[in-house]
Amino acid sequence: MPECATLMVQGTTSDAGKTTLVAGLARLLARGGCRVAPFKPQNMALNSAVTADGGEIGRAQALQALAAGVAPHTDFNPVLLKPATDIGAQVIIHGQVTSTLSAKDYHHYKPTAMAAVMQSWGRLTAAYDCVLVEGAGSPAEINLRDRDIANMGFAEAADCPVVLVADIDRGGVFAHLVGTLELLSPSEQARVKGFIINRFRGDIGLLQSGLDWLEARTGRPVIGVLPYLHGLFLDAEDALGDARAEKGEIALRVVAPAFPRISNHTDLDALRLHPQVDFRWVGPGQPIPPADLIVLPGSKSVRADRAWMAAQGWDDAIARHLRYGGKVIGICGGFQMLGAHIHDPRGVEGTPGSSDGLGIFDMETTLAASKQLANVTGRLCLTGDAGVRGYEIHMGVSRGAALARPAVRFDDGRDDGAISADDQVLGSYAHGLFDAPEALHALLGWAGVSGAQPVDVAARRQADLDRLADCLAEYLDLDRLAQCFGDTHAAAIRAQLA
């Protein structure tokens, strides 16, 4: 192939299908022998992953790397913003925390962030045959266009072509596409090479007149209309996803609080997908239903989410749950909440100070300036010694007598987490605790399910990436798509998509 081919996928709205489309195209091109890399210049998300080079990127880019058959790298997402409040976010550059900035201060920081973006961009285009770029939100957000590094600001700097994707399931798809195009500058409009319509249900014949009108109105082709793929399981970029499975006879009822700053909630996907588990998120103002297992997920603002949890009545619900023999699992921030106190003397996640935890574990956690980032393997300290594969992303250091009964023993020799003396409560810093099939089976057994059916989240993820790629191959006009890469690359891309 000639020098690196590039295509940027932008969306008319958030959740239009950008992440999914990039993942599917990455799998499709990788099948054809193309060395392809995903790239998202700037991502704002609380779901993240640890990379092979020891940094942190958005979980969506880790998924896209998996689709492409390459190890996740910090260059795939050089700028990651993790919201800590409604007006501020932790800023992560090339995988490492640099600061916490308000929205206004980050606006002034953008030229520095853009320099990091272009450094990563240069490295990727030198190392890969093709780079698939994902935009963020919409390029037509007028108030965000100044110093933009996420959408057309990057496309202009990198001089790359763009396809625009819209979600027809939301309604108003033609207004979304035409309106977005009209709000771009002339040079930006020239970069848009075609449209993709996502999540269509029904008779395509009834849509054809609209497609003809759109092409005539804009002078750009509709590259394809993708069907609504029911039951597709892919890691959610940020919002609570809809991972689920057909349910059989329910053996375990599980509930989890949907914290305002919930992070890495994909930890619970294995439970949501399990055919014997009735899993429910409990949001603000909702009653807390009876359950066999309560899971406290991760949090980007542990003290603030702990206060929210108390205000929502979870303290009484958990105490009652334990009195009746229920089980509780805390992961990362949720594990910290199980201790006696959470200290933030530096104001790492907000106003400096301390908060009371649930007091279930004899331990205290202090938030530190440096973040622990590591991919980990180990064994559960439960009957059967099941294997665990996961990752650590946390700024808290926990100490106390409860840690003498660890939940996990990592292969690097470290002990992690805690199990209560009465065997009702388990906590761990390991994200992905439920993902390995043997660990999921052991934890369900610990929670009371004997002979749980096997569920392999990793195998399901790979199968659904293949399903997605098959769908793109069937419903996209691959010749038109290849042409979007430009005349220099069209023939090579066409051959690898075939």
Salt bridges, closest charged atoms under 4 A:
ASP15 OD2 - ARG170 NH2 3.80
ASP15 OD1 - ARG199 NH2 3.60
ASP53 OD2 - HIS73 NE2 3.43
GLU56 OE2 - LYS82 NZ 2.56
GLU56 OE1 - LYS371 NZ 2.89
ASP75 OD2 - HIS73 ND1 3.78
ASP75 OD1 - ARG123 NH2 2.85
ASP86 OD1 - ARG261 NH2 2.61
ASP129 OD1 - ARG35 NH2 2.87
GLU134 OE2 - LYS40 NZ 3.01
ASP146 OD2 - HIS107 NE2 3.06
GLU156 OE1 - ARG191 NE 2.61
ASP159 OD1 - ARG191 NH1 3.01
ASP167 OD2 - ARG170 NE 3.29
ASP167 OD2 - ARG199 NH1 2.88
ASP169 OD1 - ARG201 NE 3.06
GLU182 OE2 - ARG217 NH1 3.54
GLU188 OE1 - ARG145 NH2 2.63
GLU215 OE2 - ARG480 NH1 2.98
ASP235 OD2 - ARG59 NE 3.01
ASP235 OD1 - ARG461 NE 2.67
GLU237 OE2 - LYS40 NZ 2.75
ASP242 OD2 - ARG244 NH1 3.98
ASP267 OD2 - HIS431 ND1 2.65
ASP269 OD1 - ARG272 NH1 3.23
ASP278 OD2 - ARG280 NH2 3.50
ASP292 OD2 - ARG253 NE 3.48
ASP315 OD2 - ARG306 NH2 2.67
ASP356 OD1 - HIS341 ND1 3.07
GLU364 OE2 - HIS341 NE2 3.94
GLU364 OE1 - HIS343 NE2 2.89
ASP385 OD2 - ARG379 NE 3.73
GLU392 OE2 - HIS394 NE2 3.10
GLU392 OE1 - ARG414 NH2 2.74
ASP412 OD2 - ARG414 NE 2.93
ASP415 OD1 - ARG409 NE 2.73
ASP423 OD2 - LYS327 NZ 3.79
ASP464 OD2 - ARG460 NE 3.12
ASP466 OD1 - ARG27 NH1 2.74
ASP466 OD1 - ARG31 NH2 3.33
ASP470 OD1 - ARG31 NH1 2.90
ASP477 OD2 - ARG480 NE 3.99
ASP479 OD1 - ARG494 NE 3.05
